[in-house]
Amino acid sequence: MKKEERQKAILEYLAKEHRVTSIELSEYLSVSEDTIRRDLKELSDQGLLKAVRGGAVAPSPIPLHYRKREKHDIENKKIIAQKAISYLKDGQVVFIDGGTTSLALVASFPYDLKLTVITNSFPVASLVEDLPNIDLIFAGGKMCKTSFTTSSIETMDFFRNFRADVCILGICSIHHERGITGILYDDSMLKKNMVQNSNFVIALSSIEKVETAESYFVCPIKDINVLVTNVSPEEEILKAYKNTGLTIL
């Protein structure tokens, strides 16, 4: 089998299984583990998978730029938002990040909901300003034009001034062993900061992000209280998360 055919087979296998080991692939393709390791490195360098110790996991399928993400998977974001809204109560202080699923949740807020929202997202701030009973506190700093958020040392320092009742975390990738990870370093560090300064963390994730991983670590699964997806909690792919005691909606 030629290298191109072998690497295509690896990606197809990974798309089906979400995680593979070098031993599995070696047996599946009848080649040495050294050959598989070289293939995984090449594919990882191309951004087509995430090489991990002993194998690989799938990367996040989500577009990087906000303008593309806001048009991606709109109906499933609405499903997630409707599930998550039940956790928000009058009087709470809520961190909301710059994810487009987080934005879908804000778009579903009842008109009379009374919250203090602390965010670094320009789109979230724009939606919130029309809700009369929500106090908005905006985290300033350097603007990231890819995500339409602020993310800098100043932004992280700002979030440390608060202790939120709830953190709404729109995530890029989640894996039952590697935790929550992100594509952008600054954004991932900011999400980590938000998690560390919150009493209750709600992670919002479409099922296509589950069992994927990226380069920058945000937090382990144990730091999340609830994972909200667009599918039934009984889906097989979510079993490993339920086994950790994580609440899944």
C-alpha positions in Angstrom: 0.0 0.0 0.0 1.4 3.4 -1.0 1.9 6.1 1.7 -1.0 8.2 0.4 -3.4 5.3 0.5 -2.2 4.3 3.9 -2.6 7.8 5.3 -6.1 8.1 3.8 -7.0 4.8 5.5 -5.7 6.1 8.8 -7.9 9.2 8.6 -11.0 7.1 7.6 -10.3 4.8 10.6 -9.9 7.7 12.9 -13.1 9.4 11.7 -15.0 6.2 12.6 -13.2 5.4 16.0 -12.3 9.0 17.1 -9.2 7.6 18.8 -6.6 5.1 17.5 -3.4 3.6 18.8 -0.2 2.9 16.8 -0.6 -0.8 17.6 -4.1 -0.9 16.3 -3.1 0.8 13.0 -0.1 -1.3 12.6 -2.2 -4.5 12.8 -5.0 -3.0 10.7 -2.7 -1.9 7.9 -0.1 -4.6 8.2 2.8 -2.3 8.6 5.4 -1.6 11.3 4.6 0.8 14.3 7.6 2.9 13.1 5.8 3.5 9.8 2.6 4.3 11.6 4.4 6.8 13.9 5.9 8.6 10.8 2.4 8.7 9.2 0.8 10.1 12.3 3.5 12.8 12.6 3.0 13.9 9.0 -0.8 14.0 9.3 -0.5 15.9 12.6 1.9 18.4 11.0 -0.9 18.9 8.3 -3.5 19.5 11.0 -5.5 16.4 10.0 -5.2 14.7 13.4 -3.7 15.2 16.8 -0.8 12.9 17.6 -0.8 11.8 21.2 1.2 9.3 23.2 0.7 5.9 21.6 -1.6 7.0 18.8 -3.8 9.8 17.7 -7.2 11.5 18.2 -9.3 13.6 15.8 -8.9 17.4 15.7 -11.8 19.7 16.1 -13.9 20.0 12.9 -15.0 23.5 13.7 -13.9 26.5 11.5 -11.4 28.9 13.1 -12.8 32.2 12.0 -15.9 33.6 13.8 -17.8 34.5 10.6 -17.6 30.9 9.5 -18.4 29.4 12.9 -21.5 31.6 13.4 -23.0 30.0 10.2 -22.0 26.4 11.2 -24.4 23.9 12.7 -27.0 26.6 13.7 -29.9 24.2 14.5 -27.8 22.1 16.9 -26.6 25.3 18.7 -30.2 26.1 19.3 -30.8 22.7 20.8 -27.9 23.1 23.1 -29.0 26.6 24.1 -32.5 25.3 25.0 -31.0 22.6 27.2 -28.6 24.9 29.0 -30.9 27.8 29.7 -32.5 26.0 32.7 -29.3 26.5 34.7 -29.5 30.3 34.6 -31.4 32.0 37.4 -32.2 35.6 38.4 -29.4 37.2 40.4 -26.5 35.1 39.1 -23.1 36.5 38.1 -22.2 34.7 34.8 -19.0 34.4 32.8 -19.8 34.0 29.1 -17.0 33.3 26.6 -16.7 34.1 22.9 -18.0 30.8 21.5 -20.8 30.9 18.9 -22.7 28.3 20.9 -22.5 30.6 23.9 -23.9 33.3 21.7 -26.8 31.1 20.8 -27.5 30.7 24.5 -27.5 34.4 25.0 -29.9 34.8 22.0 -32.3 32.5 23.9 -32.4 34.5 27.1 -35.9 35.4 28.3 -36.4 39.2 28.0 -36.9 39.6 31.8 -33.9 37.5 32.9 -31.9 39.3 35.6 -28.2 38.5 35.4 -24.8 40.2 35.7 -23.0 39.0 32.5 -19.2 39.3 32.4 -17.8 38.6 28.9 -14.9 39.3 26.5 -17.1 38.8 23.4 -18.2 41.7 21.3 -21.1 39.7 19.8 -22.3 38.6 23.2 -22.1 42.2 24.5 -24.1 43.4 21.5 -27.0 41.0 22.2 -27.0 41.6 25.9 -27.3 45.4 25.6 -30.9 45.0 24.4 -32.0 43.1 27.5 -33.1 45.6 30.2 -32.5 43.5 33.3 -29.0 42.3 32.5 -26.0 44.2 33.8 -23.1 43.9 31.4 -19.4 44.1 32.4 -17.1 43.9 29.5 -13.5 42.6 29.8 -11.2 44.9 27.8 -7.9 44.1 26.2 -6.4 43.4 22.8 -9.0 42.3 20.2 -8.6 39.0 18.4 -10.1 39.6 14.9 -10.5 35.8 14.3 -12.9 35.4 17.2 -14.2 39.0 17.9 -13.1 38.7 21.5 -10.5 40.3 23.7 -7.7 38.1 24.9 -4.6 39.4 26.5 -2.9 39.6 29.9 -5.1 42.5 30.7 -8.2 40.5 29.9 -7.1 37.6 32.1 -6.3 40.0 35.0 -9.8 41.5 34.6 -11.5 38.1 35.1 -9.5 37.4 38.3 -11.4 40.3 39.9 -14.6 38.2 40.0 -16.0 35.0 41.3 -18.8 33.9 39.0 -21.8 31.7 40.0 -21.8 30.1 36.6 -19.3 29.9 33.7 -20.7 29.3 30.2 -17.9 27.7 28.2 -18.3 27.2 24.4 -15.6 24.7 23.6 -13.5 23.7 20.6 -12.6 20.1 21.6 -13.3 17.8 24.5 -11.8 14.4 25.1 -12.4 12.1 28.1 -8.7 11.7 28.8 -7.2 15.0 27.5 -10.0 17.2 28.8 -11.0 20.5 27.1 -8.5 21.9 24.7 -8.4 24.8 22.2 -6.9 25.9 18.9 -5.7 29.4 20.0 -3.3 29.8 22.9 -4.6 33.2 24.3 -8.2 32.1 24.1 -7.5 28.8 25.8 -5.6 30.4 28.6 -8.5 32.8 29.1 -11.0 30.0 29.2 -8.8 28.3 31.9 -8.9 31.5 33.9 -12.7 31.7 33.7 -13.1 28.1 34.8 -10.7 28.7 37.8 -12.8 31.7 38.9 -16.2 30.1 38.7 -18.3 28.0 41.1 -20.1 26.1 38.4 -19.0 25.3 34.9 -21.3 24.5 32.0 -19.5 23.3 28.8 -21.4 23.6 25.5 -20.4 21.2 22.8 -22.0 19.7 19.6 -21.3 16.0 19.4 -18.8 16.5 16.5 -16.4 18.1 19.0 -16.5 15.1 21.4 -13.5 12.9 21.5 -11.4 15.5 19.6 -8.3 17.3 20.9 -6.3 20.4 20.1 -2.9 21.9 21.2 -3.7 24.1 24.1 -5.0 22.7 27.4 -8.0 24.4 29.2 -9.0 22.1 32.0 -9.6 18.5 32.9 -13.1 16.9 32.8 -13.3 17.0 36.6 -13.4 20.8 36.5 -16.7 20.8 34.5 -20.0 20.3 36.2 -22.3 19.9 33.2 -21.7 19.0 29.5 -24.5 20.1 27.2 -24.7 18.5 23.8 -27.2 18.3 20.9 -27.8 14.6 21.3 -29.2 12.2 23.9 -27.0 11.6 27.0 -27.3 7.9 26.3 -25.1 8.1 23.1 -22.3 5.5 23.3 -19.6 8.2 22.7 -20.7 9.9 25.9 -20.4 6.8 28.1 -16.8 7.5 29.2 -17.8 11.0 30.3 -20.8 9.7 32.3 -18.5 7.2 34.0 -16.5 10.2 35.5 -19.7 11.4 37.2 -20.1 14.3 34.8 -23.7 15.5 34.3 -24.7 15.3 30.7 -27.7 16.9 29.0 
